[in-house]
Amino acid sequence: MAIRTHWTVEHACSHQVVHDLSGRPADQRAGFARWLAGRDCTDCWKAARDSNTESKEAWLAAKRAEEQQAATDWAEQFDMPPLEGPERALDWGERCRHQLMTAAHNALVMEGSWGEADWAELEEKARKVGRAGWWIDQRDAEGSDLVELLDAATEQDQGTENPFR
């Protein structure tokens, strides 16, 4: 008598499904059927995954809105000029600028030896870099690297309202 290939499994979600396990070696079918019994059926698993994706997307949208508001408030408070670039890059660039400037302040002033005069000079350099894409490109940089990064920024990275860029 041959080892069966079709197994009726009662899943953790309490649905019964007949699984064709002929693609598995005969000596692994029973163990795999037991493993399947501890999981939701495919339909329930997909439904949970899809609803989880929706909640992740909602969470991410709320987090982005919160970060955007913080970046906007910060830019107003510290008199940062609006960024230039494609519409879809502006908000992202503002968030990146805020995060990098905050990280730089923590590294250089709060944890480092910089005084307010040093920081004011760095802020002034940062105000001159108006291309949103530049800030996006620096999003993974360490805050302590901002001095060197700003020194390397080109005229093209500065917000000169050039229609040919």
C-alpha positions as CSV (number, residue, x, y, z in Angstrom):
1,M,0.0,0.0,0.0
2,A,1.4,3.5,-1.0
3,I,1.7,6.4,1.4
4,R,-1.2,8.7,0.9
5,T,-0.7,11.9,-1.0
6,H,-3.8,13.9,0.0
7,W,-4.2,14.9,3.6
8,T,-7.2,16.5,5.2
9,V,-5.9,19.1,7.6
10,E,-7.8,21.0,10.2
11,H,-6.0,24.4,10.4
12,A,-5.6,26.6,13.4
13,C,-8.3,28.8,12.0
14,S,-10.6,25.7,12.2
15,H,-11.0,25.4,8.5
16,Q,-10.6,21.9,7.0
17,V,-8.6,21.8,3.7
18,V,-7.5,18.8,1.6
19,H,-3.8,19.3,0.7
20,D,-2.1,17.5,-2.1
21,L,1.3,16.6,-0.6
22,S,2.5,14.4,-3.5
23,G,5.3,16.9,-4.3
24,R,6.9,16.0,-0.9
25,P,8.9,12.9,-0.2
26,A,6.7,10.2,1.4
27,D,8.6,10.3,4.7
28,Q,7.9,14.0,5.1
29,R,4.2,14.2,4.4
30,A,2.9,13.4,7.8
31,G,5.2,15.9,9.5
32,F,4.3,18.6,7.0
33,A,0.6,17.9,7.5
34,R,1.1,18.4,11.3
35,W,3.0,21.7,10.6
36,L,0.1,22.9,8.4
37,A,-2.4,22.1,11.2
38,G,-0.7,24.7,13.4
39,R,-1.2,27.4,10.8
40,D,-4.1,29.3,9.3
41,C,-5.4,28.0,6.0
42,T,-4.3,29.9,2.9
43,D,-7.4,32.0,2.6
44,C,-7.2,33.1,6.3
45,W,-3.5,33.7,6.0
46,K,-4.0,35.9,3.0
47,A,-6.8,37.9,4.6
48,A,-4.7,38.5,7.7
49,R,-1.7,39.5,5.6
50,D,-3.8,41.9,3.5
51,S,-5.4,43.5,6.5
52,N,-2.0,43.7,8.2
53,T,-0.7,45.5,5.1
54,E,-3.5,48.0,5.3
55,S,-2.7,48.7,8.9
56,K,1.0,49.1,8.1
57,E,0.2,51.5,5.4
58,A,-2.0,53.5,7.7
59,W,0.6,53.5,10.4
60,L,3.3,54.6,7.8
61,A,1.1,57.4,6.5
62,A,0.4,58.7,10.0
63,K,4.2,58.5,10.9
64,R,5.1,60.4,7.7
65,A,2.5,63.1,8.4
66,E,3.9,63.4,12.0
67,E,7.5,63.7,10.7
68,Q,6.4,66.2,8.0
69,Q,4.7,68.4,10.6
70,A,7.8,68.3,12.8
71,A,10.0,69.2,9.8
72,T,7.7,72.1,8.8
73,D,7.5,73.4,12.3
74,W,11.3,73.2,12.7
75,A,11.9,74.9,9.3
76,E,9.7,77.8,10.4
77,Q,11.2,78.1,13.9
78,F,14.8,78.2,12.5
79,D,14.0,80.3,9.5
80,M,15.0,77.6,6.9
81,P,14.0,78.5,3.4
82,P,11.7,76.2,1.3
83,L,13.5,73.6,-0.7
84,E,13.4,73.4,-4.5
85,G,12.9,70.4,-6.8
86,P,10.3,68.2,-8.1
87,E,7.0,68.3,-6.2
88,R,7.2,64.7,-5.1
89,A,10.7,65.3,-3.6
90,L,9.9,68.5,-1.5
91,D,8.3,66.9,1.6
92,W,10.8,64.1,1.6
93,G,13.7,66.5,1.3
94,E,12.3,68.6,4.2
95,R,12.1,65.5,6.4
96,C,15.6,64.5,5.5
97,R,17.0,68.0,6.2
98,H,15.2,68.1,9.5
99,Q,16.5,64.7,10.6
100,L,20.1,65.3,9.5
101,M,20.2,68.8,11.1
102,T,18.8,67.4,14.3
103,A,21.3,64.5,14.3
104,A,24.1,67.0,13.6
105,H,23.0,69.3,16.5
106,N,23.0,66.3,18.8
107,A,26.4,65.1,17.7
108,L,28.2,68.4,17.4
109,V,26.6,70.6,20.1
110,M,24.9,68.3,22.6
111,E,27.5,65.5,22.7
112,G,30.4,67.4,21.1
113,S,32.3,70.5,21.9
114,W,30.6,73.0,19.6
115,G,29.3,76.3,20.9
116,E,26.3,78.3,19.6
117,A,28.5,80.4,17.3
118,D,29.8,77.3,15.5
119,W,26.3,75.9,15.2
120,A,25.0,79.3,13.8
121,E,27.7,79.1,11.1
122,L,26.6,75.6,10.2
123,E,23.0,76.6,10.1
124,E,23.8,79.4,7.7
125,K,25.6,76.9,5.3
126,A,22.6,74.6,5.5
127,R,20.2,77.4,4.6
128,K,22.2,77.8,1.3
129,V,21.6,74.2,0.2
130,G,18.1,74.4,-1.3
131,R,17.9,71.4,-3.5
132,A,15.6,68.8,-2.0
133,G,17.5,66.0,-3.8
134,W,20.7,66.9,-2.0
135,W,19.1,66.4,1.4
136,I,17.5,63.2,0.2
137,D,20.9,61.9,-1.0
138,Q,22.4,62.6,2.5
139,R,19.6,60.8,4.4
140,D,21.8,58.0,5.6
141,A,24.7,60.2,6.7
142,E,25.9,60.6,10.2
143,G,25.1,64.0,11.9
144,S,28.8,64.5,12.6
145,D,29.5,64.3,8.8
146,L,27.2,67.3,8.0
147,V,30.1,69.9,8.1
148,E,32.0,68.0,5.4
149,L,28.9,67.3,3.4
150,L,27.9,71.0,3.3
151,D,31.4,72.0,2.4
152,A,31.2,69.6,-0.6
153,A,27.8,70.9,-1.7
154,T,28.1,72.5,-5.2
155,E,26.6,75.6,-6.5
156,Q,24.1,73.4,-8.3
157,D,22.9,72.1,-4.8
158,Q,22.3,75.7,-3.7
159,G,18.8,77.1,-4.3
160,T,19.5,79.4,-7.2
161,E,16.3,79.7,-9.0
162,N,17.8,78.5,-12.3
163,P,15.1,77.5,-14.8
164,F,17.6,75.4,-16.7
165,R,18.4,72.9,-13.9
